[in-house]
């Protein structure tokens, strides 16, 4: 059970399997969303986080227009057990600026805690060419078998890796392989 989703989600697809003769790469093409990968079906939040998932969070503009009492009530409603430390608001009850600062900070933390969608920012690929390889079977005088595999042991060693990475500031994707970098 996932109780809290991380800021960055790293997924590793193990595409290599070992059998009696070789290591093979699963050639299945994997597709995935580039934006808004929804993880809520795998997320089992605590009841206090669950309560917040169904409510809308106040914007800065709404917080700026609240009275001190409304700010205190808002802060108390946003505090999540086990995730955000309880705050003693009695010393700030008359400090509107500080209450707004606390409320805005908590809203940012709550958004981080309850966010269930992810955008792709990088992808690493292993490339290899199909090879033919002799593999000895058993021992003694048994013949070798010739077979074709998209990822024999040799291609695992000789294959290459490339990465696709997003420059979030410019929304430009790049492909990097060894020392070569190109826009895609």
N, C-alpha and C positions, 0 to 999 in steps of 0.2 A: 504494500500500500504506500502510495506517495502522499505524504501529509503536507508537504510544502514544495512547490515547484521552484527550481533554481532560476537565477537570472539568465543563465546560458544553459541550454540543453545540448548535450553532446550525445549523439547516437553513433554506435559502431555496428555495422552489419558484417557479421562474420561470413564471408563469401567463400571461404576455403574449407574443404572437408578432406579428411584423410581416409583412404581405404587401404586394402591390403597391398596395393600396387603403387599408388602415387598420391600426391596431393592435387586436388582438383578445385578449380575456381567455378563457382556457380555463375553461368553466363546470363542469367535473367536480368533484364533491364529494370532498374528500380526507378520509379517516378515518385516524386514527393512535391508538396506545395512549396513554392518559394516564399510566399507570404501567408501568414495566418494559419500555421499548423496548430490545430486545436487539440489541446491535451486534457480537456476537462473530463473526458471519460476515464482517464487514468489517475485522476486526482481525487483524493478522499480527504477533504479539509476538516479541521475541527469544527464544532458547531458554531463557534463565534465567527470563524472565517466564512462558513456557509451562510450565516445571517447576512454578512456584508456582500456576498456574491449577488444576492437578490436586490440589493439597494443601489441607488446611484450615489456616487461620491460628490461632495460639494466642490464646485470650482472655486478658484481664487476670488472671482468676482462675488460669488455668494458669500464666501467667508468674510470678505472685506465689508459687507453690509450687515453682518450679524452684530447683535448686542453682546456684551460680555456673558450674560446668562446663556444666550444661544450658543456662543462659542464653547463654553464649558460643557453644555449638554452634548454638543456635536463631538467634542473631543472624547467625552466619556463613551459615546456610542461607537466611536471608531477604534477604541483601544481593543486590541486582540490579545487574548490570554496566550501566554507562552511565546509571543512573538515581539510584542512591543512592551517595554517596561511601563508599569503603572506610574503615573505622574501625579505628584501632589500639586493640585491646582489652587489650593487656598492662598498661597503666597503670591499668585498672579491674578487673583480675582478682579482687581481693579486696574490691571495693566493690559489694556486692549491690544497694544502692539505685540506684546509677548504672547498673549493668547492666540492671536492670528498666526504668529510665527510657529507656535506649537501645533496648531490645527493644520497648517499647510504642510509641515514636516510629516505629520502623521498620515495625511492623505497620500503623500508621495510613498511612504513606507507601505501603506495598505495596498496601493496600486501595484507595487512590486510583489507583495505577498499573494494577491489574488489574481494576478494576470495568468491566463491559461493559454495564450496564443504566442507562437514564436515565428519569427521571420528567419529565413536562411541567410547566413552571413558568410559561410564558407563550406566547401565540399572538397574532400580529398579522394582522388581516384587512383587506382593501381591499373596500369596498362601492361598487357603482355600479348605476344603473338602466339597463335597456335603452333605447337611443335610436335614433332614425332620423336618418340624416345623408346629405346629398347629397355624393357624392364624384366629382370630375371624373375622366374616364377619358381618358388620352392627351392630345393637344393638338388644336388646330384646332376643327372643327365637330362633334366627337363629343359625343353627349349625356352628361349626368350619369347616374349609377346611384343609385337609392335602395335602401338595404339596412338591415337591422336587425342590430345587434351588441350583445352584452352589455357591451362595453367599447370603445367608439369612442374616438378621441383626446379628444373632448369629455368623456366620462365619466371618463377617466383624470385629467383636470384637475379635474373637478367631483366626483369620487368622494370618499369619506371613509375614514378609517382608524379602526379600533377595536382595542383590545387586551384580551385576557383574561389576567389575571395572578393567580397564587396567592400568598396570604399564607401562607407555610409555618408560621408560628408558630401560626396559628389554623385552618389547612387550609380557609380560606374563599377562594372565587374571586370576583374583581371584574371588571366590564366597565368600561373607561375609554374615553370618546370625547370629545375636546376637554376641556372642564372638567367633564363629567358622569361621576360614579363611582357605580356601583350594584353591590350584591351579586347574584351569580347562583347 
